[in-house]
Amino acid sequence: MNMKLRVVIEPQEEGGFTVYVPALPGCVSQGETEDEALVNIKEAADLYLESLKARGRPLPKVKELEIAV
């Protein structure tokens, strides 16, 4: 599957990083480094999407916009 998803990565006070995919509710992972966190969230997102397909659920419709603030 080839899908582009936005991820949010946040440093944690105790160390490491938490990363999540806003378009996939509950799809969260972590890692000691940013790179590790990104590898882990890719695996989590792949499993999330595979699970949707296996249950016959629709894949999320992702629309990415930019805003000026």
LOVEX-296771 format. One record per residue: residue in one letter; x, y, z of N, C-alpha, C, O in turn. Coordinates in Angstrom, 1 decimal, decimal comma, padded with zeros to 4 digits. Example, Ala and Ser with C-alpha at 12.3 -4.5 7.8 and 13.67 -1.06 7.14 Angstrom:
REM residues 2
PT rest   n.c1   n.c2   n.c3  ca.c1  ca.c2  ca.c3   c.c1   c.c2   c.c3   o.c1   o.c2   o.c3
PT    A  013,2 -005,7  007,8  012,3 -004,5  007,8  013,2 -003,3  007,8  014,2 -003,3  008,5
PT    S  012,8 -002,2  007,1  013,7 -001,1  007,1  012,9  000,0  007,9  013,4  001,1  008,0
This chain:
REM residues 69
PT rest   n.c1   n.c2   n.c3  ca.c1  ca.c2  ca.c3   c.c1   c.c2   c.c3   o.c1   o.c2   o.c3
PT    M  000,8 -001,2  000,0  000,0  000,0  000,0  000,9  001,2  000,0  001,9  001,3  000,7
PT    N  000,5  002,2 -000,8  001,3  003,4 -000,9  000,5  004,6 -000,5 -000,3  005,1 -001,4
PT    M  000,6  005,1  000,7 -000,3  006,2  001,2  000,6  007,1  001,9  001,5  006,7  002,7
PT    K  000,4  008,4  001,8  001,1  009,4  002,5  000,3  009,8  003,7 -000,9  010,2  003,6
PT    L  000,9  009,8  004,9  000,2  010,2  006,1  001,1  011,1  006,9  002,3  011,0  006,9
PT    R  000,5  012,2  007,5  001,2  013,1  008,3  001,4  012,4  009,7  000,5  011,8  010,2
PT    V  002,6  012,6  010,2  002,8  012,1  011,6  003,3  013,3  012,4  003,8  014,3  011,9
PT    V  003,0  013,2  013,7  003,4  014,2  014,7  004,4  013,5  015,7  004,1  012,5  016,2
PT    I  005,5  014,1  015,8  006,6  013,6  016,7  006,8  014,6  017,8  007,1  015,8  017,6
PT    E  006,8  014,1  019,1  006,9  015,0  020,2  008,0  014,4  021,1  008,0  013,2  021,5
PT    P  009,0  015,3  021,5  010,0  014,8  022,5  009,3  014,7  023,9  008,4  015,5  024,2
PT    Q  009,8  013,7  024,6  009,2  013,5  026,0  010,2  014,0  027,0  011,4  013,8  026,9
PT    E  009,7  014,5  028,1  010,6  015,0  029,2  011,5  014,0  029,7  012,7  014,3  030,0
PT    E  011,0  012,8  029,8  011,8  011,7  030,4  012,8  011,1  029,4  013,6  010,2  029,7
PT    G  012,8  011,6  028,2  013,6  011,1  027,1  012,8  010,3  026,1  011,7  009,8  026,3
PT    G  013,3  010,2  024,9  012,7  009,5  023,8  011,6  010,4  023,2  011,5  011,6  023,5
PT    F  010,9  009,8  022,2  009,9  010,5  021,4  008,6  009,7  021,3  008,7  008,5  021,2
PT    T  007,5  010,4  021,3  006,2  009,8  021,0  005,8  010,3  019,6  006,0  011,5  019,3
PT    V  005,2  009,4  018,9  004,8  009,8  017,5  003,4  009,2  017,2  003,1  008,1  017,7
PT    Y  002,6  010,0  016,6  001,2  009,5  016,2  000,8  010,0  014,9  001,4  010,9  014,3
PT    V -000,2  009,3  014,4 -000,8  009,6  013,0 -002,2  010,2  013,3 -003,1  009,4  013,6
PT    P -002,4  011,5  013,1 -003,7  012,1  013,4 -004,9  011,4  012,5 -006,0  011,3  013,0
PT    A -004,6  011,0  011,3 -005,6  010,4  010,5 -006,0  009,0  010,9 -007,0  008,5  010,4
PT    L -005,2  008,4  011,8 -005,5  007,0  012,2 -005,6  007,0  013,8 -004,7  006,8  014,5
PT    P -006,8  007,3  014,3 -007,1  007,4  015,7 -006,5  006,2  016,5 -006,8  005,1  016,2
PT    G -005,7  006,5  017,5 -005,1  005,5  018,3 -003,8  004,9  017,8 -003,2  004,1  018,5
PT    C -003,4  005,4  016,6 -002,1  004,9  016,1 -001,0  005,7  016,6 -000,7  006,8  016,2
PT    V -000,4  005,1  017,7  000,7  005,8  018,4  001,8  004,9  018,6  001,7  003,7  018,8
PT    S  003,0  005,5  018,6  004,2  004,7  018,9  005,3  005,6  019,6  005,0  006,7  019,9
PT    Q  006,4  005,0  019,8  007,5  005,8  020,5  008,8  005,2  020,1  008,9  004,1  019,4
PT    G  009,9  005,9  020,5  011,2  005,4  020,2  012,2  006,3  021,0  011,9  007,4  021,4
PT    E  013,4  005,7  021,2  014,5  006,4  021,9  015,0  007,6  021,1  015,4  008,6  021,7
PT    T  015,0  007,5  019,8  015,4  008,5  018,9  014,3  008,9  017,9  013,3  008,1  017,8
PT    E  014,4  010,0  017,2  013,4  010,3  016,2  013,3  009,3  015,2  012,2  008,9  014,7
PT    D  014,5  008,8  014,7  014,5  007,8  013,6  013,8  006,5  014,1  013,1  006,0  013,3
PT    E  014,1  006,1  015,3  013,5  004,9  015,8  012,0  005,1  015,9  011,2  004,2  015,6
PT    A  011,6  006,2  016,4  010,1  006,5  016,5  009,5  006,5  015,2  008,3  005,9  015,0
PT    L  010,1  007,0  014,1  009,5  007,0  012,8  009,4  005,6  012,2  008,5  005,3  011,5
PT    V  010,4  004,8  012,4  010,4  003,4  012,0  009,2  002,7  012,7  008,5  001,9  012,0
PT    N  009,1  002,9  014,0  008,0  002,2  014,7  006,7  002,7  014,3  005,7  001,8  014,3
PT    I  006,5  004,0  014,0  005,1  004,4  013,6  004,8  003,9  012,2  003,6  003,7  011,9
PT    K  005,8  003,8  011,4  005,5  003,2  010,0  005,0  001,8  010,2  004,0  001,4  009,5
PT    E  005,6  001,0  011,0  005,1 -000,4  011,3  003,7 -000,3  011,9  002,9 -001,1  011,4
PT    A  003,5  000,5  012,8  002,2  000,6  013,5  001,1  001,0  012,4  000,0  000,5  012,4
PT    A  001,4  002,0  011,6  000,4  002,5  010,6  000,2  001,4  009,6 -001,0  001,2  009,2
PT    D  001,2  000,6  009,2  001,0 -000,5  008,2  000,0 -001,5  008,8 -000,9 -002,0  008,2
PT    L  000,3 -001,9  010,1 -000,6 -002,8  010,8 -002,0 -002,3  010,9 -003,0 -003,1  010,7
PT    Y -002,2 -001,0  011,2 -003,5 -000,4  011,4 -004,2 -000,5  010,1 -005,4 -000,9  010,0
PT    L -003,6 -000,1  009,0 -004,2 -000,2  007,6 -004,6 -001,6  007,2 -005,6 -001,8  006,6
PT    E -003,7 -002,5  007,5 -003,9 -003,9  007,1 -005,2 -004,4  007,9 -006,0 -005,2  007,4
PT    S -005,3 -004,0  009,2 -006,4 -004,4  010,0 -007,7 -003,9  009,4 -008,7 -004,6  009,4
PT    L -007,7 -002,6  009,0 -008,9 -002,0  008,3 -009,3 -002,8  007,1 -010,5 -003,2  007,0
PT    K -008,3 -003,1  006,3 -008,6 -003,9  005,0 -009,2 -005,3  005,4 -010,1 -005,7  004,8
PT    A -008,6 -006,0  006,4 -009,0 -007,3  006,7 -010,4 -007,3  007,3 -011,1 -008,3  007,1
PT    R -010,9 -006,3  007,9 -012,2 -006,2  008,4 -013,2 -005,5  007,5 -014,4 -005,3  007,8
PT    G -012,7 -005,2  006,2 -013,6 -004,6  005,2 -014,0 -003,2  005,5 -015,0 -002,7  005,0
PT    R -013,2 -002,5  006,3 -013,4 -001,1  006,7 -012,8 -000,2  005,6 -011,8 -000,6  005,0
PT    P -013,3  000,9  005,4 -012,7  001,8  004,4 -011,5  002,5  005,0 -011,3  002,7  006,2
PT    L -010,5  002,7  004,1 -009,3  003,4  004,4 -009,6  004,9  004,6 -010,5  005,4  004,0
PT    P -008,9  005,5  005,5 -009,2  006,9  005,8 -009,0  007,8  004,5 -008,0  007,6  003,8
PT    K -009,8  008,8  004,4 -009,6  009,8  003,3 -008,8  010,9  003,9 -009,2  011,6  004,8
PT    V -007,6  011,0  003,4 -006,7  012,0  004,0 -006,6  013,2  003,0 -006,3  013,1  001,8
PT    K -006,8  014,4  003,6 -006,6  015,6  002,8 -005,7  016,5  003,6 -005,9  016,8  004,8
PT    E -004,6  016,9  003,0 -003,6  017,7  003,6 -003,7  019,2  003,1 -003,7  019,4  001,9
PT    L -003,8  020,1  004,1 -003,9  021,5  003,7 -002,9  022,3  004,5 -002,4  021,8  005,6
PT    E -002,5  023,4  004,0 -001,6  024,3  004,8 -002,3  025,5  005,1 -003,1  026,0  004,3
PT    I -002,1  026,0  006,3 -002,7  027,3  006,7 -001,6  028,2  007,2 -000,5  027,8  007,7
PT    A -001,8  029,5  007,1 -000,9  030,5  007,7 -001,4  030,9  009,0 -002,5  031,2  009,2
PT    V -000,5  031,0  010,0 -000,8  031,4  011,3  000,1  032,5  011,8  000,0  033,0  012,9
